[in-house]
Amino acid sequence: MKKNLIIFLLLLPIVLSVLAIGAHFFRSGNHVVLLLCFNVLFCLFFRHPLVARGTQLALILATVEWIRTLVILVTDRADHGEDWVRVAFILGGVSLFTIASSCLFMTKHLRERYGLIRN
């Protein structure tokens, strides 16, 4: 029971990161990528090394998208003389949270769950 709780708590930031980038793509009207985000969430139920690596890759790409969005919004706001600091902090925090979520697959429990342990 304790191990399942630990795995749940480790997967929670990963799920939240995928949901956040999914919401971002939904808002921008990119429904194809939104469906890919749902597929990533569905795949987390399967215990296979490719699931872990694929999810890590998706989270790294999501981080790149957050940083791209940060640059666009900050540049746009700065060009128009608007406050850009709050947007930079929010998207910077989301970017850090997303990349940190990808690192959770390096923990012992998730390495065991997805068969990433080397003998």
Buried (B, 14 or more C-beta within 10 A) or exposed (E): EEEEEBBEEBBEBBBEBBEBBBEBBEEEEBEEBBEBBEEBBEBBEEEEEEBBEBBBEBBEBBBEBBBEBBEEBBEEBBEEEEEBEEBBEEBBEBBEBBBBBBEBBEBEBBBEBBEBEEE
